[in-house]
Amino acid sequence: MLELLKKLEDAVINCVLEGYDSPKGYTIMSGCSLPVETPLENIQTKMETAREIGYPIDPEKLQRMLGKQH
């Protein structure tokens, strides 16, 4: 399970790295719907990662987050 949560955390970080400097802005969100079967741990991991990323976005911090071991 920890490996899956690390992949989820990395996916959030990579998405932010891709879109944070968009002139139209960037938001971390689940989309229009969230399947009821989604494990609570997945939602919590996404939210905790977003909080850890913080604002304003620091690309160097994101690279360090990608490199840290869990």
Wavefront OBJ file of the C-alpha trace (Angstrom):
o trace
v 0.000 0.000 0.000
v 2.845 2.425 0.788
v 4.245 1.972 -2.726
v 0.862 2.929 -4.216
v 0.617 6.012 -1.979
v 4.146 7.072 -2.999
v 3.128 6.746 -6.666
v 0.066 8.882 -5.963
v 2.182 11.512 -4.189
v 4.652 11.556 -7.093
v 1.778 11.881 -9.580
v 0.420 14.937 -7.743
v 3.887 16.521 -7.643
v 4.510 15.806 -11.338
v 1.152 17.300 -12.309
v 1.942 20.452 -10.350
v 5.380 20.650 -11.992
v 3.709 20.416 -15.395
v 1.053 23.045 -14.812
v 2.049 25.422 -12.005
v 3.277 28.160 -14.339
v 0.278 28.084 -16.675
v -0.939 31.610 -17.416
v -4.484 30.352 -16.791
v -3.654 28.960 -13.344
v -3.575 25.469 -11.895
v -5.717 23.629 -9.352
v -5.236 20.234 -7.729
v -8.612 18.519 -7.764
v -10.223 15.158 -8.332
v -12.281 16.257 -11.320
v -16.043 16.164 -11.716
v -16.566 13.035 -9.674
v -14.821 10.795 -7.202
v -15.731 7.096 -7.244
v -17.228 5.968 -3.939
v -14.763 3.049 -3.956
v -11.780 5.428 -3.734
v -9.806 4.490 -0.617
v -9.751 7.247 2.003
v -5.959 6.874 2.187
v -5.704 7.958 -1.474
v -7.724 11.108 -0.829
v -5.752 11.886 2.310
v -2.440 11.382 0.478
v -3.480 13.779 -2.289
v -4.555 16.419 0.216
v -1.442 16.030 2.386
v 0.769 16.284 -0.700
v -1.005 19.459 -1.820
v -0.535 20.969 1.648
v 3.133 20.009 1.664
v 3.632 21.588 -1.775
v 2.204 24.834 -0.471
v 2.010 28.166 -2.254
v 3.720 29.855 -3.964
v 5.095 26.916 -5.905
v 8.821 26.286 -5.553
v 9.947 23.959 -8.370
v 13.156 23.089 -6.513
v 11.129 21.984 -3.491
v 9.014 19.781 -5.763
v 12.142 18.152 -7.182
v 13.380 17.486 -3.628
v 9.983 15.997 -2.735
v 10.255 13.638 -5.693
v 13.705 12.533 -4.553
v 12.898 11.771 -0.925
v 12.546 8.176 0.204
v 9.463 6.851 2.032
l 1 2 3 4 5 6 7 8 9 10 11 12 13 14 15 16 17 18 19 20 21 22 23 24 25 26 27 28 29 30 31 32 33 34 35 36 37 38 39 40 41 42 43 44 45 46 47 48 49 50 51 52 53 54 55 56 57 58 59 60 61 62 63 64 65 66 67 68 69 70
